[in-house]
Amino acid sequence: MIETLNVKESIKKFIAETAFVPVDEIKDDTLIFAEGIFDSMGFLSLINYIEDEYRIKAEDSELLEDNFESVSAIEKFIHRKLS
């Protein structure tokens, strides 16, 4: 099983590099869409990254804000898909 800390750090790094935001500004509970860090194109990039990096498939029914609104939510989604 992958470690939570590694997943969170990986997601933060991806968001920071994609959105050109300093990684230290992205906290576990930062609302990445509500705060304007990511838009719909960022969301598509995020889904592609998660599917490639963790070799999981996000089903259409799972593409909900609750699953991707923050680093913590993304990490929980990844762990659910891997278990």
PDB file of N, CA, C and O in Angstrom, chain B, residues numbered from 101:
ATOM      1  N   MET B 101       0.843  -1.177   0.000  1.00  0.00           N
ATOM      2  CA  MET B 101       0.000   0.000   0.000  1.00  0.00           C
ATOM      3  C   MET B 101       0.893   1.246   0.000  1.00  0.00           C
ATOM      4  O   MET B 101       1.910   1.286   0.693  1.00  0.00           O
ATOM      5  N   ILE B 102       0.523   2.220  -0.749  1.00  0.00           N
ATOM      6  CA  ILE B 102       1.308   3.448  -0.812  1.00  0.00           C
ATOM      7  C   ILE B 102       1.061   4.286   0.433  1.00  0.00           C
ATOM      8  O   ILE B 102      -0.011   4.223   1.035  1.00  0.00           O
ATOM      9  N   GLU B 103       2.055   5.064   0.808  1.00  0.00           N
ATOM     10  CA  GLU B 103       1.949   5.869   2.015  1.00  0.00           C
ATOM     11  C   GLU B 103       1.183   7.157   1.753  1.00  0.00           C
ATOM     12  O   GLU B 103       1.337   7.784   0.705  1.00  0.00           O
ATOM     13  N   THR B 104       0.357   7.541   2.716  1.00  0.00           N
ATOM     14  CA  THR B 104      -0.450   8.748   2.619  1.00  0.00           C
ATOM     15  C   THR B 104       0.412   9.978   2.386  1.00  0.00           C
ATOM     16  O   THR B 104       0.092  10.803   1.530  1.00  0.00           O
ATOM     17  N   LEU B 105       1.500  10.113   3.132  1.00  0.00           N
ATOM     18  CA  LEU B 105       2.366  11.287   3.016  1.00  0.00           C
ATOM     19  C   LEU B 105       2.930  11.406   1.606  1.00  0.00           C
ATOM     20  O   LEU B 105       2.972  12.500   1.044  1.00  0.00           O
ATOM     21  N   ASN B 106       3.362  10.289   1.034  1.00  0.00           N
ATOM     22  CA  ASN B 106       3.912  10.309  -0.320  1.00  0.00           C
ATOM     23  C   ASN B 106       2.858  10.713  -1.342  1.00  0.00           C
ATOM     24  O   ASN B 106       3.157  11.464  -2.271  1.00  0.00           O
ATOM     25  N   VAL B 107       1.643  10.233  -1.186  1.00  0.00           N
ATOM     26  CA  VAL B 107       0.558  10.589  -2.102  1.00  0.00           C
ATOM     27  C   VAL B 107       0.282  12.084  -2.005  1.00  0.00           C
ATOM     28  O   VAL B 107       0.198  12.771  -3.023  1.00  0.00           O
ATOM     29  N   LYS B 108       0.143  12.580  -0.796  1.00  0.00           N
ATOM     30  CA  LYS B 108      -0.151  14.002  -0.611  1.00  0.00           C
ATOM     31  C   LYS B 108       0.951  14.882  -1.185  1.00  0.00           C
ATOM     32  O   LYS B 108       0.663  15.877  -1.850  1.00  0.00           O
ATOM     33  N   GLU B 109       2.195  14.533  -0.941  1.00  0.00           N
ATOM     34  CA  GLU B 109       3.309  15.331  -1.459  1.00  0.00           C
ATOM     35  C   GLU B 109       3.352  15.279  -2.984  1.00  0.00           C
ATOM     36  O   GLU B 109       3.628  16.289  -3.631  1.00  0.00           O
ATOM     37  N   SER B 110       3.084  14.128  -3.551  1.00  0.00           N
ATOM     38  CA  SER B 110       3.052  13.969  -5.005  1.00  0.00           C
ATOM     39  C   SER B 110       1.951  14.831  -5.621  1.00  0.00           C
ATOM     40  O   SER B 110       2.174  15.503  -6.628  1.00  0.00           O
ATOM     41  N   ILE B 111       0.771  14.809  -5.020  1.00  0.00           N
ATOM     42  CA  ILE B 111      -0.361  15.605  -5.512  1.00  0.00           C
ATOM     43  C   ILE B 111      -0.057  17.097  -5.382  1.00  0.00           C
ATOM     44  O   ILE B 111      -0.312  17.865  -6.310  1.00  0.00           O
ATOM     45  N   LYS B 112       0.484  17.508  -4.242  1.00  0.00           N
ATOM     46  CA  LYS B 112       0.828  18.923  -4.048  1.00  0.00           C
ATOM     47  C   LYS B 112       1.831  19.387  -5.104  1.00  0.00           C
ATOM     48  O   LYS B 112       1.687  20.462  -5.685  1.00  0.00           O
ATOM     49  N   LYS B 113       2.834  18.571  -5.339  1.00  0.00           N
ATOM     50  CA  LYS B 113       3.862  18.925  -6.328  1.00  0.00           C
ATOM     51  C   LYS B 113       3.238  19.059  -7.720  1.00  0.00           C
ATOM     52  O   LYS B 113       3.541  20.004  -8.450  1.00  0.00           O
ATOM     53  N   PHE B 114       2.378  18.124  -8.082  1.00  0.00           N
ATOM     54  CA  PHE B 114       1.724  18.189  -9.383  1.00  0.00           C
ATOM     55  C   PHE B 114       0.883  19.461  -9.508  1.00  0.00           C
ATOM     56  O   PHE B 114       0.969  20.162 -10.517  1.00  0.00           O
ATOM     57  N   ILE B 115       0.087  19.758  -8.510  1.00  0.00           N
ATOM     58  CA  ILE B 115      -0.764  20.951  -8.543  1.00  0.00           C
ATOM     59  C   ILE B 115       0.098  22.207  -8.663  1.00  0.00           C
ATOM     60  O   ILE B 115      -0.192  23.087  -9.473  1.00  0.00           O
ATOM     61  N   ALA B 116       1.145  22.287  -7.866  1.00  0.00           N
ATOM     62  CA  ALA B 116       2.024  23.458  -7.881  1.00  0.00           C
ATOM     63  C   ALA B 116       2.658  23.653  -9.253  1.00  0.00           C
ATOM     64  O   ALA B 116       2.690  24.770  -9.770  1.00  0.00           O
ATOM     65  N   GLU B 117       3.159  22.577  -9.842  1.00  0.00           N
ATOM     66  CA  GLU B 117       3.810  22.677 -11.150  1.00  0.00           C
ATOM     67  C   GLU B 117       2.814  23.005 -12.254  1.00  0.00           C
ATOM     68  O   GLU B 117       3.142  23.754 -13.175  1.00  0.00           O
ATOM     69  N   THR B 118       1.629  22.469 -12.179  1.00  0.00           N
ATOM     70  CA  THR B 118       0.623  22.686 -13.211  1.00  0.00           C
ATOM     71  C   THR B 118       0.011  24.081 -13.130  1.00  0.00           C
ATOM     72  O   THR B 118      -0.240  24.716 -14.154  1.00  0.00           O
ATOM     73  N   ALA B 119      -0.228  24.553 -11.911  1.00  0.00           N
ATOM     74  CA  ALA B 119      -0.907  25.836 -11.708  1.00  0.00           C
ATOM     75  C   ALA B 119       0.067  26.992 -11.467  1.00  0.00           C
ATOM     76  O   ALA B 119      -0.352  28.137 -11.296  1.00  0.00           O
ATOM     77  N   PHE B 120       1.360  26.688 -11.455  1.00  0.00           N
ATOM     78  CA  PHE B 120       2.382  27.718 -11.209  1.00  0.00           C
ATOM     79  C   PHE B 120       2.147  28.441  -9.878  1.00  0.00           C
ATOM     80  O   PHE B 120       2.164  29.668  -9.793  1.00  0.00           O
ATOM     81  N   VAL B 121       1.927  27.622  -8.849  1.00  0.00           N
ATOM     82  CA  VAL B 121       1.695  28.108  -7.491  1.00  0.00           C
ATOM     83  C   VAL B 121       2.796  27.520  -6.614  1.00  0.00           C
ATOM     84  O   VAL B 121       3.140  26.349  -6.775  1.00  0.00           O
ATOM     85  N   PRO B 122       3.358  28.300  -5.691  1.00  0.00           N
ATOM     86  CA  PRO B 122       4.355  27.730  -4.777  1.00  0.00           C
ATOM     87  C   PRO B 122       3.766  26.554  -3.997  1.00  0.00           C
ATOM     88  O   PRO B 122       2.660  26.642  -3.463  1.00  0.00           O
ATOM     89  N   VAL B 123       4.508  25.469  -3.941  1.00  0.00           N
ATOM     90  CA  VAL B 123       4.003  24.244  -3.305  1.00  0.00           C
ATOM     91  C   VAL B 123       3.655  24.480  -1.835  1.00  0.00           C
ATOM     92  O   VAL B 123       2.753  23.829  -1.308  1.00  0.00           O
ATOM     93  N   ASP B 124       4.348  25.395  -1.168  1.00  0.00           N
ATOM     94  CA  ASP B 124       4.053  25.635   0.251  1.00  0.00           C
ATOM     95  C   ASP B 124       2.733  26.373   0.465  1.00  0.00           C
ATOM     96  O   ASP B 124       2.269  26.488   1.599  1.00  0.00           O
ATOM     97  N   GLU B 125       2.128  26.871  -0.606  1.00  0.00           N
ATOM     98  CA  GLU B 125       0.809  27.503  -0.496  1.00  0.00           C
ATOM     99  C   GLU B 125      -0.331  26.487  -0.592  1.00  0.00           C
ATOM    100  O   GLU B 125      -1.490  26.826  -0.353  1.00  0.00           O
ATOM    101  N   ILE B 126      -0.003  25.255  -0.937  1.00  0.00           N
ATOM    102  CA  ILE B 126      -1.012  24.213  -1.084  1.00  0.00           C
ATOM    103  C   ILE B 126      -0.992  23.333   0.163  1.00  0.00           C
ATOM    104  O   ILE B 126      -0.056  22.569   0.395  1.00  0.00           O
ATOM    105  N   LYS B 127      -2.033  23.462   0.942  1.00  0.00           N
ATOM    106  CA  LYS B 127      -2.175  22.670   2.173  1.00  0.00           C
ATOM    107  C   LYS B 127      -3.084  21.474   1.895  1.00  0.00           C
ATOM    108  O   LYS B 127      -3.727  21.401   0.847  1.00  0.00           O
ATOM    109  N   ASP B 128      -3.131  20.545   2.835  1.00  0.00           N
ATOM    110  CA  ASP B 128      -3.962  19.352   2.666  1.00  0.00           C
ATOM    111  C   ASP B 128      -5.431  19.708   2.452  1.00  0.00           C
ATOM    112  O   ASP B 128      -6.143  19.011   1.729  1.00  0.00           O
ATOM    113  N   ASP B 129      -5.881  20.792   3.080  1.00  0.00           N
ATOM    114  CA  ASP B 129      -7.294  21.156   3.004  1.00  0.00           C
ATOM    115  C   ASP B 129      -7.582  22.356   2.093  1.00  0.00           C
ATOM    116  O   ASP B 129      -8.696  22.882   2.100  1.00  0.00           O
ATOM    117  N   THR B 130      -6.590  22.792   1.313  1.00  0.00           N
ATOM    118  CA  THR B 130      -6.802  23.886   0.363  1.00  0.00           C
ATOM    119  C   THR B 130      -7.841  23.448  -0.676  1.00  0.00           C
ATOM    120  O   THR B 130      -7.706  22.391  -1.292  1.00  0.00           O
ATOM    121  N   LEU B 131      -8.852  24.254  -0.859  1.00  0.00           N
ATOM    122  CA  LEU B 131      -9.905  23.946  -1.838  1.00  0.00           C
ATOM    123  C   LEU B 131      -9.417  24.412  -3.210  1.00  0.00           C
ATOM    124  O   LEU B 131      -9.564  25.580  -3.571  1.00  0.00           O
ATOM    125  N   ILE B 132      -8.842  23.493  -3.956  1.00  0.00           N
ATOM    126  CA  ILE B 132      -8.104  23.861  -5.168  1.00  0.00           C
ATOM    127  C   ILE B 132      -8.978  24.451  -6.272  1.00  0.00           C
ATOM    128  O   ILE B 132      -8.484  25.210  -7.105  1.00  0.00           O
ATOM    129  N   PHE B 133     -10.238  24.123  -6.291  1.00  0.00           N
ATOM    130  CA  PHE B 133     -11.134  24.703  -7.311  1.00  0.00           C
ATOM    131  C   PHE B 133     -11.795  25.976  -6.783  1.00  0.00           C
ATOM    132  O   PHE B 133     -11.836  26.990  -7.480  1.00  0.00           O
ATOM    133  N   ALA B 134     -12.307  25.927  -5.564  1.00  0.00           N
ATOM    134  CA  ALA B 134     -12.981  27.085  -4.967  1.00  0.00           C
ATOM    135  C   ALA B 134     -12.030  28.273  -4.828  1.00  0.00           C
ATOM    136  O   ALA B 134     -12.453  29.425  -4.921  1.00  0.00           O
ATOM    137  N   GLU B 135     -10.741  27.988  -4.604  1.00  0.00           N
ATOM    138  CA  GLU B 135      -9.755  29.052  -4.440  1.00  0.00           C
ATOM    139  C   GLU B 135      -9.127  29.463  -5.773  1.00  0.00           C
ATOM    140  O   GLU B 135      -8.236  30.313  -5.801  1.00  0.00           O
ATOM    141  N   GLY B 136      -9.579  28.872  -6.866  1.00  0.00           N
ATOM    142  CA  GLY B 136      -9.120  29.280  -8.182  1.00  0.00           C
ATOM    143  C   GLY B 136      -7.754  28.770  -8.597  1.00  0.00           C
ATOM    144  O   GLY B 136      -7.172  29.281  -9.554  1.00  0.00           O
ATOM    145  N   ILE B 137      -7.235  27.782  -7.904  1.00  0.00           N
ATOM    146  CA  ILE B 137      -5.935  27.220  -8.272  1.00  0.00           C
ATOM    147  C   ILE B 137      -6.072  26.391  -9.546  1.00  0.00           C
ATOM    148  O   ILE B 137      -5.221  26.457 -10.433  1.00  0.00           O
ATOM    149  N   PHE B 138      -7.142  25.615  -9.628  1.00  0.00           N
ATOM    150  CA  PHE B 138      -7.424  24.788 -10.807  1.00  0.00           C
ATOM    151  C   PHE B 138      -8.774  25.164 -11.378  1.00  0.00           C
ATOM    152  O   PHE B 138      -9.698  25.528 -10.650  1.00  0.00           O
ATOM    153  N   ASP B 139      -8.873  25.069 -12.703  1.00  0.00           N
ATOM    154  CA  ASP B 139     -10.147  25.225 -13.406  1.00  0.00           C
ATOM    155  C   ASP B 139     -10.451  23.882 -14.073  1.00  0.00           C
ATOM    156  O   ASP B 139      -9.862  22.865 -13.707  1.00  0.00           O
ATOM    157  N   SER B 140     -11.351  23.871 -15.032  1.00  0.00           N
ATOM    158  CA  SER B 140     -11.739  22.605 -15.678  1.00  0.00           C
ATOM    159  C   SER B 140     -10.567  21.954 -16.412  1.00  0.00           C
ATOM    160  O   SER B 140     -10.456  20.728 -16.433  1.00  0.00           O
ATOM    161  N   MET B 141      -9.701  22.755 -17.009  1.00  0.00           N
ATOM    162  CA  MET B 141      -8.531  22.176 -17.687  1.00  0.00           C
ATOM    163  C   MET B 141      -7.566  21.572 -16.664  1.00  0.00           C
ATOM    164  O   MET B 141      -6.979  20.517 -16.901  1.00  0.00           O
ATOM    165  N   GLY B 142      -7.411  22.239 -15.547  1.00  0.00           N
ATOM    166  CA  GLY B 142      -6.587  21.696 -14.479  1.00  0.00           C
ATOM    167  C   GLY B 142      -7.156  20.392 -13.956  1.00  0.00           C
ATOM    168  O   GLY B 142      -6.417  19.463 -13.628  1.00  0.00           O
ATOM    169  N   PHE B 143      -8.477  20.331 -13.880  1.00  0.00           N
ATOM    170  CA  PHE B 143      -9.141  19.106 -13.429  1.00  0.00           C
ATOM    171  C   PHE B 143      -8.832  17.944 -14.371  1.00  0.00           C
ATOM    172  O   PHE B 143      -8.523  16.841 -13.920  1.00  0.00           O
ATOM    173  N   LEU B 144      -8.914  18.189 -15.665  1.00  0.00           N
ATOM    174  CA  LEU B 144      -8.590  17.142 -16.640  1.00  0.00           C
ATOM    175  C   LEU B 144      -7.142  16.682 -16.499  1.00  0.00           C
ATOM    176  O   LEU B 144      -6.854  15.487 -16.566  1.00  0.00           O
ATOM    177  N   SER B 145      -6.245  17.624 -16.306  1.00  0.00           N
ATOM    178  CA  SER B 145      -4.832  17.284 -16.106  1.00  0.00           C
ATOM    179  C   SER B 145      -4.657  16.452 -14.844  1.00  0.00           C
ATOM    180  O   SER B 145      -3.893  15.487 -14.824  1.00  0.00           O
ATOM    181  N   LEU B 146      -5.368  16.835 -13.798  1.00  0.00           N
ATOM    182  CA  LEU B 146      -5.292  16.110 -12.534  1.00  0.00           C
ATOM    183  C   LEU B 146      -5.773  14.670 -12.691  1.00  0.00           C
ATOM    184  O   LEU B 146      -5.124  13.741 -12.208  1.00  0.00           O
ATOM    185  N   ILE B 147      -6.890  14.485 -13.353  1.00  0.00           N
ATOM    186  CA  ILE B 147      -7.421  13.128 -13.575  1.00  0.00           C
ATOM    187  C   ILE B 147      -6.420  12.295 -14.367  1.00  0.00           C
ATOM    188  O   ILE B 147      -6.152  11.146 -14.016  1.00  0.00           O
ATOM    189  N   ASN B 148      -5.871  12.865 -15.429  1.00  0.00           N
ATOM    190  CA  ASN B 148      -4.873  12.140 -16.223  1.00  0.00           C
ATOM    191  C   ASN B 148      -3.655  11.776 -15.388  1.00  0.00           C
ATOM    192  O   ASN B 148      -3.137  10.664 -15.484  1.00  0.00           O
ATOM    193  N   TYR B 149      -3.204  12.714 -14.571  1.00  0.00           N
ATOM    194  CA  TYR B 149      -2.051  12.459 -13.715  1.00  0.00           C
ATOM    195  C   TYR B 149      -2.337  11.310 -12.745  1.00  0.00           C
ATOM    196  O   TYR B 149      -1.533  10.387 -12.617  1.00  0.00           O
ATOM    197  N   ILE B 150      -3.471  11.371 -12.071  1.00  0.00           N
ATOM    198  CA  ILE B 150      -3.821  10.327 -11.102  1.00  0.00           C
ATOM    199  C   ILE B 150      -3.914   8.962 -11.787  1.00  0.00           C
ATOM    200  O   ILE B 150      -3.401   7.968 -11.272  1.00  0.00           O
ATOM    201  N   GLU B 151      -4.563   8.920 -12.936  1.00  0.00           N
ATOM    202  CA  GLU B 151      -4.712   7.640 -13.640  1.00  0.00           C
ATOM    203  C   GLU B 151      -3.359   7.091 -14.080  1.00  0.00           C
ATOM    204  O   GLU B 151      -3.121   5.886 -13.989  1.00  0.00           O
ATOM    205  N   ASP B 152      -2.480   7.951 -14.552  1.00  0.00           N
ATOM    206  CA  ASP B 152      -1.152   7.502 -14.999  1.00  0.00           C
ATOM    207  C   ASP B 152      -0.244   7.143 -13.825  1.00  0.00           C
ATOM    208  O   ASP B 152       0.404   6.097 -13.827  1.00  0.00           O
ATOM    209  N   GLU B 153      -0.206   8.011 -12.836  1.00  0.00           N
ATOM    210  CA  GLU B 153       0.714   7.844 -11.703  1.00  0.00           C
ATOM    211  C   GLU B 153       0.345   6.648 -10.828  1.00  0.00           C
ATOM    212  O   GLU B 153       1.221   5.915 -10.369  1.00  0.00           O
ATOM    213  N   TYR B 154      -0.948   6.453 -10.600  1.00  0.00           N
ATOM    214  CA  TYR B 154      -1.387   5.412  -9.666  1.00  0.00           C
ATOM    215  C   TYR B 154      -2.059   4.228 -10.358  1.00  0.00           C
ATOM    216  O   TYR B 154      -2.530   3.296  -9.705  1.00  0.00           O
ATOM    217  N   ARG B 155      -2.095   4.280 -11.679  1.00  0.00           N
ATOM    218  CA  ARG B 155      -2.635   3.179 -12.487  1.00  0.00           C
ATOM    219  C   ARG B 155      -4.051   2.794 -12.040  1.00  0.00           C
ATOM    220  O   ARG B 155      -4.373   1.622 -11.845  1.00  0.00           O
ATOM    221  N   ILE B 156      -4.875   3.826 -11.889  1.00  0.00           N
ATOM    222  CA  ILE B 156      -6.276   3.616 -11.561  1.00  0.00           C
ATOM    223  C   ILE B 156      -7.128   4.316 -12.610  1.00  0.00           C
ATOM    224  O   ILE B 156      -6.637   5.171 -13.348  1.00  0.00           O
ATOM    225  N   LYS B 157      -8.385   3.957 -12.675  1.00  0.00           N
ATOM    226  CA  LYS B 157      -9.317   4.567 -13.622  1.00  0.00           C
ATOM    227  C   LYS B 157     -10.423   5.249 -12.842  1.00  0.00           C
ATOM    228  O   LYS B 157     -11.130   4.614 -12.059  1.00  0.00           O
ATOM    229  N   ALA B 158     -10.569   6.545 -13.063  1.00  0.00           N
ATOM    230  CA  ALA B 158     -11.663   7.284 -12.446  1.00  0.00           C
ATOM    231  C   ALA B 158     -12.891   7.140 -13.336  1.00  0.00           C
ATOM    232  O   ALA B 158     -12.895   7.591 -14.482  1.00  0.00           O
ATOM    233  N   GLU B 159     -13.924   6.514 -12.807  1.00  0.00           N
ATOM    234  CA  GLU B 159     -15.158   6.322 -13.560  1.00  0.00           C
ATOM    235  C   GLU B 159     -15.924   7.650 -13.615  1.00  0.00           C
ATOM    236  O   GLU B 159     -15.756   8.510 -12.751  1.00  0.00           O
ATOM    237  N   ASP B 160     -16.758   7.801 -14.634  1.00  0.00           N
ATOM    238  CA  ASP B 160     -17.542   9.028 -14.781  1.00  0.00           C
ATOM    239  C   ASP B 160     -18.329   9.347 -13.509  1.00  0.00           C
ATOM    240  O   ASP B 160     -18.425  10.507 -13.108  1.00  0.00           O
ATOM    241  N   SER B 161     -18.879   8.336 -12.891  1.00  0.00           N
ATOM    242  CA  SER B 161     -19.688   8.537 -11.686  1.00  0.00           C
ATOM    243  C   SER B 161     -18.852   9.002 -10.490  1.00  0.00           C
ATOM    244  O   SER B 161     -19.407   9.475  -9.497  1.00  0.00           O
ATOM    245  N   GLU B 162     -17.535   8.873 -10.574  1.00  0.00           N
ATOM    246  CA  GLU B 162     -16.650   9.281  -9.482  1.00  0.00           C
ATOM    247  C   GLU B 162     -16.094  10.694  -9.661  1.00  0.00           C
ATOM    248  O   GLU B 162     -15.428  11.216  -8.767  1.00  0.00           O
ATOM    249  N   LEU B 163     -16.360  11.303 -10.795  1.00  0.00           N
ATOM    250  CA  LEU B 163     -15.825  12.633 -11.093  1.00  0.00           C
ATOM    251  C   LEU B 163     -16.666  13.704 -10.403  1.00  0.00           C
ATOM    252  O   LEU B 163     -17.293  14.546 -11.045  1.00  0.00           O
ATOM    253  N   LEU B 164     -16.654  13.640  -9.090  1.00  0.00           N
ATOM    254  CA  LEU B 164     -17.433  14.539  -8.246  1.00  0.00           C
ATOM    255  C   LEU B 164     -16.498  15.470  -7.490  1.00  0.00           C
ATOM    256  O   LEU B 164     -15.371  15.102  -7.160  1.00  0.00           O
ATOM    257  N   GLU B 165     -16.973  16.669  -7.222  1.00  0.00           N
ATOM    258  CA  GLU B 165     -16.153  17.644  -6.493  1.00  0.00           C
ATOM    259  C   GLU B 165     -15.662  17.089  -5.160  1.00  0.00           C
ATOM    260  O   GLU B 165     -14.524  17.343  -4.766  1.00  0.00           O
ATOM    261  N   ASP B 166     -16.500  16.343  -4.471  1.00  0.00           N
ATOM    262  CA  ASP B 166     -16.120  15.785  -3.168  1.00  0.00           C
ATOM    263  C   ASP B 166     -14.853  14.940  -3.239  1.00  0.00           C
ATOM    264  O   ASP B 166     -14.089  14.891  -2.274  1.00  0.00           O
ATOM    265  N   ASN B 167     -14.623  14.279  -4.360  1.00  0.00           N
ATOM    266  CA  ASN B 167     -13.455  13.412  -4.512  1.00  0.00           C
ATOM    267  C   ASN B 167     -12.177  14.169  -4.844  1.00  0.00           C
ATOM    268  O   ASN B 167     -11.084  13.625  -4.686  1.00  0.00           O
ATOM    269  N   PHE B 168     -12.290  15.419  -5.305  1.00  0.00           N
ATOM    270  CA  PHE B 168     -11.120  16.119  -5.829  1.00  0.00           C
ATOM    271  C   PHE B 168     -10.979  17.558  -5.323  1.00  0.00           C
ATOM    272  O   PHE B 168     -10.164  18.311  -5.855  1.00  0.00           O
ATOM    273  N   GLU B 169     -11.748  17.952  -4.315  1.00  0.00           N
ATOM    274  CA  GLU B 169     -11.757  19.347  -3.891  1.00  0.00           C
ATOM    275  C   GLU B 169     -10.500  19.787  -3.147  1.00  0.00           C
ATOM    276  O   GLU B 169     -10.216  20.982  -3.075  1.00  0.00           O
ATOM    277  N   SER B 170      -9.753  18.850  -2.598  1.00  0.00           N
ATOM    278  CA  SER B 170      -8.546  19.171  -1.835  1.00  0.00           C
ATOM    279  C   SER B 170      -7.546  18.026  -1.952  1.00  0.00           C
ATOM    280  O   SER B 170      -7.874  16.948  -2.448  1.00  0.00           O
ATOM    281  N   VAL B 171      -6.335  18.271  -1.493  1.00  0.00           N
ATOM    282  CA  VAL B 171      -5.310  17.230  -1.499  1.00  0.00           C
ATOM    283  C   VAL B 171      -5.767  16.042  -0.646  1.00  0.00           C
ATOM    284  O   VAL B 171      -5.587  14.888  -1.035  1.00  0.00           O
ATOM    285  N   SER B 172      -6.348  16.325   0.499  1.00  0.00           N
ATOM    286  CA  SER B 172      -6.833  15.239   1.364  1.00  0.00           C
ATOM    287  C   SER B 172      -7.918  14.417   0.676  1.00  0.00           C
ATOM    288  O   SER B 172      -7.913  13.190   0.763  1.00  0.00           O
ATOM    289  N   ALA B 173      -8.846  15.084  -0.004  1.00  0.00           N
ATOM    290  CA  ALA B 173      -9.911  14.372  -0.712  1.00  0.00           C
ATOM    291  C   ALA B 173      -9.344  13.514  -1.839  1.00  0.00           C
ATOM    292  O   ALA B 173      -9.798  12.390  -2.055  1.00  0.00           O
ATOM    293  N   ILE B 174      -8.358  14.037  -2.552  1.00  0.00           N
ATOM    294  CA  ILE B 174      -7.733  13.287  -3.650  1.00  0.00           C
ATOM    295  C   ILE B 174      -7.007  12.068  -3.102  1.00  0.00           C
ATOM    296  O   ILE B 174      -7.096  10.976  -3.664  1.00  0.00           O
ATOM    297  N   GLU B 175      -6.296  12.259  -2.012  1.00  0.00           N
ATOM    298  CA  GLU B 175      -5.562  11.151  -1.390  1.00  0.00           C
ATOM    299  C   GLU B 175      -6.523  10.047  -0.950  1.00  0.00           C
ATOM    300  O   GLU B 175      -6.245   8.865  -1.152  1.00  0.00           O
ATOM    301  N   LYS B 176      -7.643  10.425  -0.355  1.00  0.00           N
ATOM    302  CA  LYS B 176      -8.639   9.436   0.069  1.00  0.00           C
ATOM    303  C   LYS B 176      -9.224   8.701  -1.133  1.00  0.00           C
ATOM    304  O   LYS B 176      -9.439   7.490  -1.082  1.00  0.00           O
ATOM    305  N   PHE B 177      -9.481   9.432  -2.210  1.00  0.00           N
ATOM    306  CA  PHE B 177     -10.003   8.820  -3.433  1.00  0.00           C
ATOM    307  C   PHE B 177      -9.009   7.782  -3.976  1.00  0.00           C
ATOM    308  O   PHE B 177      -9.400   6.670  -4.333  1.00  0.00           O
ATOM    309  N   ILE B 178      -7.748   8.144  -4.032  1.00  0.00           N
ATOM    310  CA  ILE B 178      -6.710   7.233  -4.532  1.00  0.00           C
ATOM    311  C   ILE B 178      -6.645   5.981  -3.675  1.00  0.00           C
ATOM    312  O   ILE B 178      -6.593   4.872  -4.207  1.00  0.00           O
ATOM    313  N   HIS B 179      -6.646   6.138  -2.364  1.00  0.00           N
ATOM    314  CA  HIS B 179      -6.582   4.982  -1.474  1.00  0.00           C
ATOM    315  C   HIS B 179      -7.821   4.088  -1.616  1.00  0.00           C
ATOM    316  O   HIS B 179      -7.709   2.863  -1.567  1.00  0.00           O
ATOM    317  N   ARG B 180      -8.991   4.691  -1.791  1.00  0.00           N
ATOM    318  CA  ARG B 180     -10.217   3.880  -2.008  1.00  0.00           C
ATOM    319  C   ARG B 180     -10.081   3.060  -3.285  1.00  0.00           C
ATOM    320  O   ARG B 180     -10.424   1.878  -3.309  1.00  0.00           O
ATOM    321  N   LYS B 181      -9.580   3.687  -4.343  1.00  0.00           N
ATOM    322  CA  LYS B 181      -9.456   2.988  -5.635  1.00  0.00           C
ATOM    323  C   LYS B 181      -8.421   1.873  -5.560  1.00  0.00           C
ATOM    324  O   LYS B 181      -8.563   0.861  -6.246  1.00  0.00           O
ATOM    325  N   LEU B 182      -7.400   2.031  -4.756  1.00  0.00           N
ATOM    326  CA  LEU B 182      -6.335   1.038  -4.664  1.00  0.00           C
ATOM    327  C   LEU B 182      -6.657  -0.105  -3.716  1.00  0.00           C
ATOM    328  O   LEU B 182      -5.991  -1.140  -3.747  1.00  0.00           O
ATOM    329  N   SER B 183      -7.677   0.069  -2.868  1.00  0.00           N
ATOM    330  CA  SER B 183      -7.967  -1.000  -1.895  1.00  0.00           C
ATOM    331  C   SER B 183      -9.025  -1.947  -2.389  1.00  0.00           C
ATOM    332  O   SER B 183      -9.379  -2.896  -1.690  1.00  0.00           O
TER     333      SER B 183
END
